[in-house]
Amino acid sequence: MRLLLPLLLCFSCVTAKPVVGPDVIDFFIDNAGRKYYLLSDDRFITYNELGQNHFSYYDSSLGAPGGIDVSDPFAILLFYPEYGTVVVVDRTLSEVSRIDLFSLKDVRQPEVIARASNQGIWIFDSWDNRLKLLDPQGTLRLQSNDLKLELRPTSSPVALYVDRSTVLLHYAEENKLAVFTNYGRFERWVELPAAEQLGWRAPILTGNSSAGHWAYRAGNDTAGPQVQSGLRGKLFDSPEGIYYLDDLGEAQLKTKEK
């Protein structure tokens, strides 16, 4: 695996807490409840624990990341599919390493990625339609069958989610999840209700639309019923409540009634 040195125009920094407001175009919540934001100027930011200042990451040569995985806050993945590049940043959003997927002999067209439970990286390679598990050194450790032949999907997957021993490949146009073991073996399909926005915070995938929101927990055979909450946009359902983005561009937690 080739690790590239940070570019001059790539930086992380610490500044006073900004008013993000309408500049927020996406947000993410890690399993400790820490909030991350992607801004319209392509900066990826998070507040420190006291909330008085923030850390940010930006690389002008790459633009906006096409995929973000915050499941491991000490090794966050920023994926730039057009360049086949994965940038790994730490809790302060300082760049730790950079992975050139196009330089790997076993990867040709990486479409979506996710952090594996063993600190490796799962990818879906549309060149040969396979899920592939790379170890931290970039070596191919295992791969699935040709999913185009095995599953016969009518569309391409748009996201990849991992929860311990479960790997989920999301076919949004078909409203389905393909469920795999952590050895890349296909187990079953899970039907999902329609959704306009999706949020993943392991082990729960949350969908939201004008009809209400629903939650699917990894390992289950079905998604939960749609619920009217009055919340718009991307949501993260969790035991402590539902995370949402308010009108000021700040992530909030709506606690559940006991």
C-alpha positions as CSV (number, residue, x, y, z in Angstrom):
1,M,0.0,0.0,0.0
2,R,1.4,3.4,-0.9
3,L,1.3,6.1,1.7
4,L,1.6,9.6,0.3
5,L,3.0,12.6,2.1
6,P,0.5,15.4,2.9
7,L,0.3,18.1,0.2
8,L,1.1,21.7,0.9
9,L,-2.5,22.7,0.4
10,C,-3.8,20.1,2.8
11,F,-4.1,21.2,6.3
12,S,-5.7,20.6,9.7
13,C,-6.1,23.4,12.3
14,V,-7.6,24.4,15.6
15,T,-9.6,27.6,15.6
16,A,-12.3,29.3,17.8
17,K,-15.7,27.7,17.6
18,P,-17.4,28.9,14.4
19,V,-21.0,29.5,13.7
20,V,-21.5,26.8,11.0
21,G,-25.2,27.6,10.2
22,P,-26.3,27.0,6.6
23,D,-22.7,26.1,5.6
24,V,-23.3,22.6,6.9
25,I,-24.2,20.2,4.1
26,D,-23.8,16.9,6.1
27,F,-23.1,15.7,9.6
28,F,-22.0,12.5,11.4
29,I,-22.1,11.2,14.9
30,D,-19.6,8.7,16.3
31,N,-20.4,6.1,18.9
32,A,-19.3,8.4,21.7
33,G,-21.7,11.0,20.6
34,R,-19.1,13.4,19.1
35,K,-20.4,15.5,16.2
36,Y,-18.7,16.1,12.9
37,Y,-19.7,18.4,10.1
38,L,-19.0,18.7,6.4
39,L,-19.2,22.3,5.2
40,S,-20.1,23.7,1.8
41,D,-16.4,24.9,1.4
42,D,-15.4,21.2,1.6
43,R,-13.9,21.5,5.2
44,F,-14.5,18.6,7.6
45,I,-14.8,19.8,11.2
46,T,-15.5,18.7,14.7
47,Y,-15.6,20.5,18.1
48,N,-13.3,19.6,20.9
49,E,-14.9,18.2,24.1
50,L,-15.4,21.6,25.7
51,G,-17.0,23.0,22.5
52,Q,-14.9,26.2,22.6
53,N,-13.0,25.6,19.5
54,H,-12.9,23.2,16.6
55,F,-10.6,21.1,14.5
56,S,-10.8,21.0,10.7
57,Y,-9.4,19.1,7.7
58,Y,-9.3,20.3,4.1
59,D,-7.3,19.4,1.0
60,S,-7.8,21.7,-1.9
61,S,-6.5,19.1,-4.4
62,L,-9.2,16.6,-3.4
63,G,-12.3,18.7,-2.8
64,A,-15.2,17.2,-0.8
65,P,-15.0,13.6,0.4
66,G,-17.5,11.3,-1.2
67,G,-17.6,9.1,1.8
68,I,-16.9,9.6,5.5
69,D,-16.6,6.9,8.2
70,V,-16.3,8.0,11.8
71,S,-16.8,4.6,13.4
72,D,-13.3,4.7,14.8
73,P,-12.7,8.3,16.1
74,F,-8.9,7.6,16.2
75,A,-8.8,6.6,12.6
76,I,-11.5,8.4,10.6
77,L,-11.8,7.6,7.0
78,L,-12.3,10.3,4.3
79,F,-12.9,8.7,0.9
80,Y,-12.4,10.6,-2.4
81,P,-13.6,8.1,-5.0
82,E,-12.6,10.1,-8.1
83,Y,-9.0,9.9,-7.0
84,G,-9.1,6.5,-5.4
85,T,-7.8,8.1,-2.2
86,V,-8.5,7.4,1.4
87,V,-7.2,9.9,4.0
88,V,-7.0,8.7,7.6
89,V,-7.3,11.4,10.3
90,D,-7.1,11.2,14.0
91,R,-9.4,12.8,16.7
92,T,-7.9,16.3,16.0
93,L,-8.5,15.7,12.3
94,S,-4.8,15.7,11.7
95,E,-3.8,13.5,8.8
96,V,-2.2,10.2,9.9
97,S,-1.8,8.5,6.5
98,R,-3.1,8.5,2.9
99,I,-3.9,5.4,1.0
100,D,-3.8,5.3,-2.8
101,L,-6.2,2.6,-3.7
102,F,-5.5,2.9,-7.4
103,S,-1.9,1.8,-6.7
104,L,-3.0,-1.6,-5.3
105,K,-2.9,-4.5,-7.7
106,D,-6.1,-6.0,-6.3
107,V,-8.3,-2.8,-6.6
108,R,-9.5,-1.2,-9.8
109,Q,-12.7,0.9,-9.3
110,P,-13.4,1.4,-5.6
111,E,-16.9,2.8,-5.2
112,V,-17.7,2.7,-1.5
113,I,-15.6,1.9,1.6
114,A,-16.1,1.3,5.4
115,R,-13.9,0.7,8.3
116,A,-13.6,-3.0,9.1
117,S,-13.7,-4.4,12.7
118,N,-10.1,-5.5,12.5
119,Q,-8.8,-2.0,11.5
120,G,-8.7,-2.9,7.9
121,I,-10.9,-1.4,5.2
122,W,-13.9,-3.0,3.3
123,I,-14.4,-1.8,-0.2
124,F,-16.8,-2.5,-3.0
125,D,-14.9,-2.7,-6.3
126,S,-17.2,-2.2,-9.3
127,W,-14.5,-3.5,-11.7
128,D,-15.2,-7.1,-10.7
129,N,-18.3,-6.5,-8.5
130,R,-16.7,-7.8,-5.3
131,L,-16.5,-6.9,-1.7
132,K,-12.9,-6.8,-0.7
133,L,-11.2,-6.7,2.7
134,L,-7.9,-5.0,2.9
135,D,-5.7,-5.2,5.9
136,P,-4.0,-2.0,7.4
137,Q,-1.1,-2.6,5.0
138,G,-3.3,-2.7,1.9
139,T,-3.0,-6.4,1.3
140,L,-6.1,-8.2,0.0
141,R,-7.2,-10.6,2.8
142,L,-10.5,-11.9,1.4
143,Q,-13.1,-11.1,-1.2
144,S,-16.7,-12.1,-2.0
145,N,-18.0,-13.8,-5.1
146,D,-18.9,-11.8,-8.1
147,L,-22.0,-10.1,-6.7
148,K,-23.4,-9.2,-10.1
149,L,-23.7,-12.9,-10.8
150,E,-24.6,-14.0,-7.3
151,L,-27.1,-11.3,-6.4
152,R,-28.2,-10.0,-9.8
153,P,-28.9,-6.5,-8.6
154,T,-30.5,-3.9,-10.9
155,S,-28.4,-1.0,-9.6
156,S,-25.1,-0.3,-8.0
157,P,-24.6,0.0,-4.2
158,V,-24.4,3.5,-2.8
159,A,-23.0,2.7,0.7
160,L,-21.2,0.2,2.8
161,Y,-21.8,-0.3,6.5
162,V,-20.0,-2.5,9.0
163,D,-21.1,-3.6,12.5
164,R,-18.7,-6.1,14.1
165,S,-19.3,-9.4,12.3
166,T,-21.9,-8.0,9.9
167,V,-21.2,-6.2,6.6
168,L,-24.1,-4.4,4.8
169,L,-24.1,-3.3,1.2
170,H,-26.9,-0.8,0.5
171,Y,-28.7,-0.8,-2.9
172,A,-30.7,2.4,-2.5
173,E,-32.6,2.2,-5.8
174,E,-33.9,-1.2,-4.8
175,N,-34.5,-0.3,-1.1
176,K,-32.5,-3.3,-0.1
177,L,-29.5,-4.2,2.1
178,A,-27.4,-7.2,1.1
179,V,-26.2,-8.8,4.3
180,F,-22.7,-10.5,4.5
181,T,-20.6,-12.1,7.1
182,N,-17.3,-10.7,8.0
183,Y,-15.8,-13.3,5.7
184,G,-17.6,-11.8,2.7
185,R,-20.2,-14.5,2.4
186,F,-23.7,-13.4,1.3
187,E,-26.4,-14.3,3.8
188,R,-29.7,-12.6,2.8
189,W,-31.5,-9.6,1.6
190,V,-33.3,-7.1,3.9
191,E,-36.1,-5.0,2.5
192,L,-36.1,-1.4,3.6
193,P,-38.9,1.3,3.5
194,A,-38.2,4.2,1.1
195,A,-36.1,7.0,2.4
196,E,-34.9,10.4,1.2
197,Q,-32.1,10.7,3.8
198,L,-30.1,7.9,5.5
199,G,-27.8,8.0,8.6
200,W,-25.6,5.2,9.8
201,R,-24.3,4.9,13.4
202,A,-23.5,1.3,14.2
203,P,-25.5,-0.8,14.7
204,I,-28.4,1.3,13.4
205,L,-29.3,2.6,10.0
206,T,-31.9,5.3,10.1
207,G,-34.0,6.4,7.1
208,N,-36.2,9.5,6.9
209,S,-38.8,10.9,4.5
210,S,-42.0,12.8,4.5
211,A,-43.8,9.6,5.6
212,G,-41.7,9.4,8.8
213,H,-38.5,7.8,9.9
214,W,-37.6,4.2,10.5
215,A,-34.6,2.3,12.0
216,Y,-32.9,-0.9,11.0
217,R,-30.6,-2.6,13.5
218,A,-27.8,-4.8,12.0
219,G,-28.6,-8.5,12.6
220,N,-32.4,-8.1,12.3
221,D,-34.4,-9.4,9.4
222,T,-36.6,-6.3,9.0
223,A,-36.6,-2.6,9.6
224,G,-38.7,-1.1,12.3
225,P,-42.0,0.7,11.5
226,Q,-42.1,4.3,10.2
227,V,-42.6,6.8,13.0
228,Q,-43.7,10.4,12.7
229,S,-41.3,12.6,14.6
230,G,-41.6,15.9,12.9
231,L,-37.8,15.9,12.3
232,R,-36.5,16.6,8.8
233,G,-33.3,15.6,7.0
234,K,-30.7,13.1,8.0
235,L,-31.3,11.4,11.4
236,F,-29.4,9.0,13.6
237,D,-31.6,6.8,15.8
238,S,-29.9,5.6,19.0
239,P,-30.7,4.3,22.5
240,E,-30.3,7.8,23.9
241,G,-32.5,9.5,21.4
242,I,-32.5,10.8,17.8
243,Y,-29.8,13.1,16.5
244,Y,-30.8,15.7,13.9
245,L,-29.6,18.9,12.4
246,D,-31.5,22.0,13.5
247,D,-32.2,25.1,11.5
248,L,-28.9,26.7,12.7
249,G,-26.8,23.9,11.4
250,E,-26.1,22.4,14.8
251,A,-26.6,18.7,15.6
252,Q,-29.0,18.2,18.4
253,L,-30.3,15.2,20.4
254,K,-34.0,14.6,20.9
255,T,-34.3,12.3,23.8
256,K,-36.8,9.5,23.8
257,E,-39.8,9.6,26.1
258,K,-39.6,7.0,28.9
